[in-house]
Amino acid sequence: MPLTTPPLSLYIHTPWCVRKCPYCDFNSHERGELPEQAYLQALLTDLEQDVPLVEGRTVETVFIGGGTPSLLSADFYQQLFRGLRQRLALADNAEITLEANPGTLETGRFEGFREAGINRLSIGVQSFNNQHLQVLGRIHDSQAAVTAAHQARQAGFDNFNLDIMHALPGQSREQALDDLREAIELAPAHLSWYELTIEPNTVFYRSPPTQPDSDTMADTESAGFALLQSQGYHRYEISAFAQPGRECRHNLNYWQYGDYLAIGAGAHGKLTDPITGSVHRYQKTRLPEHYLADPAGARRQWTRVEKDERLFEALLNGLRLPGGIALAQLAASSGQAMEHWLPRLQPFVARTLLQVESGKLACTETGLRHLNTLLEQIADQL
């Protein structure tokens, strides 16, 4: 069956930070002075190679991640967005998000970001406890995090996210909930609240810290979910909570198996061919110095995603949403009629891990709680 072309987003990667955190497995590299003009030209050259792949399509959302994008100046982003608009069609109501870290912001920086066209911020707070911030290797303290949130609002950002972690080394249930309460007090439109996970190729993986036990984690999580709900934040993704109408459109496009261009060192993209319906993933040159040396040749590992892989990828993303994913959308994303794959998911429905209701497939509460294990079992079944 033909595949409907999904919405299109743009991801822009900034590969530098002041200091790499011990839990971070993203493509980020410590550096002092940044080569702003060189990276600006590299991004635009990189984009020019990809524009023919999306000719005639409109970009609905932009997300600038890292690394630490807020290290780059407002002037950099003003020039960047002038260049983007000359090469791409951006929707009039495009959501444009910039990740910002509290330790990298001087007075006036947010105003400049706003003038560049950025209309949403994601601020990496992680904790309001100075001891925990030190353990996490953050370069800011609690007061800097509070100040950043106030500065964002004063600069006109009424739509911003705060990133908060729990299950931190030495963190009690009450300390985790205190972090959440302090975040809610700042009244962000969106909160990301997620467990610290130990990833390969990180300092914490090589020297694992002692985290709260699983019972404490589960108890903390349940109490946190109740607190967020009582304060008007609904859970629309496994670790994302928003006030009504303030869900992150860019991340929703990922979770609903949308398309996204990707520029910058190490950026990953996914595109659907509007004629053949084939789906491809690609990655850009990872090391910043290699990327800067040859941005026109940055695209690497152009890989076709086969139909069975597309189905699992769509499930992998869509089942993160408590509201689930439409069966028709799964069929369109995979290029396979639901009669081909829905019967293979029935055992999980029978075990009350999945449910089919109102034309959607979703996890039950139990399924969502054990999502990683469930997805492993689904992969074996498909």
Protein Blocks (a to p, Z undefined) as FASTA:
>chain_A
ZZdddddddddddfbdfbdcfkbccdcdddfbdcfklmmmmmmmmmmmmmmmmgoiacfb
dcddedjfklpcfklmmmmmmmmmmmpccdfklccdddddfklccehklmmmmmnopabd
cddfkpacfklmmmnopabdfklmmmmmmmmmmnopabdcddddehiehiafklmmmmmm
mmmmnopabdcdddddddehifklmmccddddfklmmmmmmmmmmmmmmnopacfbfkbc
cdehiacfklmmmmnopacddedehiacddddfklopacdddddfblklmmmmmmlmpgh
iacddfklmmmmmmmmmmmpmnlpafklmmmmnopafklmmmmmmmmmmnomacceehia
cddfklmmmmmmmmmmmmmmZZ
